Amino acid sequence: DVQGELLLPIHWGAFTLALHEWSDPIERVTKEANRLEVKITTPQIGESITLKSTNYPLTAWWREI
């Protein structure tokens, strides 16, 4: 456990290269983050965020695609 303050998943949705559903990795990591009460941010591909900010993306945007 690295005692991180914010989980930022990367390299999970730019390409469909595996046999699982495109959204499976982000669904799994957000579910586990919620279970462990870990803060997670899910910016859209190409979206910039400020890590030390308290205002970071929380929407499940991939569910709308």
C-alpha positions as CSV (number, residue, x, y, z in Angstrom):
1,D,0.0,0.0,0.0
2,V,1.6,3.2,-1.2
3,Q,-0.7,5.4,0.9
4,G,-1.7,7.5,-2.1
5,E,-4.2,10.2,-1.8
6,L,-5.8,9.8,-5.2
7,L,-6.0,6.9,-7.7
8,L,-5.6,7.9,-11.3
9,P,-6.1,4.9,-13.7
10,I,-4.2,5.4,-16.9
11,H,-3.8,3.5,-20.2
12,W,-7.0,1.6,-19.9
13,G,-9.3,2.9,-22.6
14,A,-7.4,4.2,-25.6
15,F,-7.5,1.0,-27.6
16,T,-9.5,-2.2,-27.7
17,L,-6.6,-4.8,-27.6
18,A,-7.8,-7.5,-25.3
19,L,-10.6,-10.1,-25.2
20,H,-12.5,-8.4,-22.3
21,E,-15.0,-5.6,-22.8
22,W,-13.4,-2.2,-23.4
23,S,-14.8,-0.8,-20.1
24,D,-13.9,-3.8,-17.9
25,P,-10.7,-2.5,-16.5
26,I,-12.2,0.9,-15.4
27,E,-15.3,-0.8,-14.0
28,R,-13.2,-3.2,-11.9
29,V,-10.8,-0.5,-10.6
30,T,-13.6,1.9,-9.7
31,K,-15.6,-0.9,-7.9
32,E,-12.5,-1.8,-5.9
33,A,-11.6,1.8,-5.1
34,N,-15.2,2.4,-3.8
35,R,-15.0,-0.8,-1.7
36,L,-11.7,0.3,-0.2
37,E,-12.8,3.9,0.2
38,V,-10.0,5.1,-2.0
39,K,-10.5,8.4,-3.9
40,I,-10.4,7.9,-7.6
41,T,-10.5,10.3,-10.5
42,T,-11.6,9.3,-14.0
43,P,-10.8,12.0,-16.5
44,Q,-11.7,11.5,-20.1
45,I,-9.0,10.6,-22.6
46,G,-7.0,13.8,-23.2
47,E,-8.5,15.7,-20.3
48,S,-6.1,17.5,-18.0
49,I,-6.3,17.5,-14.2
50,T,-4.5,19.2,-11.4
51,L,-3.5,16.5,-8.9
52,K,-3.3,18.7,-5.9
53,S,-6.7,20.1,-6.6
54,T,-9.9,19.0,-4.8
55,N,-11.9,19.5,-8.0
56,Y,-11.2,16.5,-10.2
57,P,-13.4,14.4,-12.6
58,L,-15.6,11.8,-11.0
59,T,-18.1,11.0,-13.7
60,A,-18.4,7.5,-15.2
61,W,-18.2,9.0,-18.8
62,W,-17.3,5.7,-20.4
63,R,-20.8,4.4,-19.6
64,E,-22.3,7.0,-22.0
65,I,-20.2,5.8,-25.0
